[in-house]
Amino acid sequence: MNAFPYTDDRNKRYHSWNYALRQEFGDKIFKVVIDGGFDCPNRDGTVAHGGCTFCSVSGSGDMILAPEDPLPVQFYKEIDRMHQKWPHVNQYIVYFQNFTNTHAPLHEIKERFEQVINLPGVVGLSIGTRPDCLPDDVVEYLAELNQRLYLWVELGLQTTFESTSKVINRAHDYQTYVEGVEKLRKHNIQVCTHLINGLPGETTEMMLENVRRTIIDTDIQGIKLHLLHLMRNTRMIRDYHQGKLQLLSRETYVDIICRQLEMIPQEIVIHRLTGDAPRETLIGPMWSLKKWETLNAIDQEMQKRDTFQGKYDIRQGGHYASNSLAF
């Protein structure tokens, strides 16, 4: 019997996004990904040029079905595709995923968000952005949205190490992230932080430390743990060819995820433990194309270790010893 409290699946030992949504809405929910037409300050010269070295030309929107269409058309095309598998779902969270979805004047942000808020069945928004793109007027609007519907703001952090940030051309520092979370939490807005495992030069101990800092330093309610995908036509290919980047094996990745989950408090929602990438543009790791095999491997390893999310809860003083860092 699984005694982990935040699941109704005996095979799960972590607080999944699917479980959190069922608790909130009482049924299955679609997260509908659309392209909001925003740019990124790391591409247009606001803070840098070229973007993060891991980012594709679509700004992590490679899986969006019809990114050039008007926003309502994108929405309907996406749910039509999803209904082929789950025909009875009728509640949706619209996810502004790619690029930086608060990087525009407030009137433009409002115009785009408001196009989808009142579409049939929409119960919430999830907004992907950067912590350096949260001006006061935008945060006030997000606070208003938070009163109107279910809202998450997803902050791309990727790493807590300044040395890695420079290598991947992140173009903001860790303190900016900490301050960004504080601005959002003053309005009780739910925050999900994105971290990438497998960035150039980062050891397992550094990846664990990324989670530790994120949890200890900021009041977040969710976390996404991504696998680094090496994509064609990205600047990171140079690091790969120069030997500065070693792609993780699935066994190593599963081990890292299990150890990270043990550190994360049980109430924090795990929005993602891996990711998707188009086969035609993916250089590696190729095992990542078998997403469900990876997720099943994580479940099996957690059971094998008889462990669970929050076993060494670092907010409760949990002690996690690694090879070279004592948490």
Secondary structure as GFF3:
##gff-version 3
##sequence-region A 1 327
A	DSSP	alpha_helix	17	25	.	.	.	ID=ss1
A	DSSP	beta_strand	30	34	.	.	.	ID=ss2
A	DSSP	alpha_helix	71	83	.	.	.	ID=ss3
A	DSSP	beta_strand	92	96	.	.	.	ID=ss4
A	DSSP	alpha_helix	106	117	.	.	.	ID=ss5
A	DSSP	beta_strand	122	129	.	.	.	ID=ss6
A	DSSP	alpha_helix	136	148	.	.	.	ID=ss7
A	DSSP	beta_strand	150	158	.	.	.	ID=ss8
A	DSSP	alpha_helix	162	167	.	.	.	ID=ss9
A	DSSP	alpha_helix	174	185	.	.	.	ID=ss10
A	DSSP	beta_strand	190	197	.	.	.	ID=ss11
A	DSSP	alpha_helix	204	217	.	.	.	ID=ss12
A	DSSP	beta_strand	222	227	.	.	.	ID=ss13
A	DSSP	beta_strand	230	231	.	.	.	ID=ss14
A	DSSP	alpha_helix	236	241	.	.	.	ID=ss15
A	DSSP	alpha_helix	250	263	.	.	.	ID=ss16
A	DSSP	beta_strand	269	272	.	.	.	ID=ss17
A	DSSP	beta_strand	282	284	.	.	.	ID=ss18
A	DSSP	three_ten_helix	286	289	.	.	.	ID=ss19
A	DSSP	alpha_helix	291	304	.	.	.	ID=ss20
A	DSSP	three_ten_helix	314	316	.	.	.	ID=ss21
###
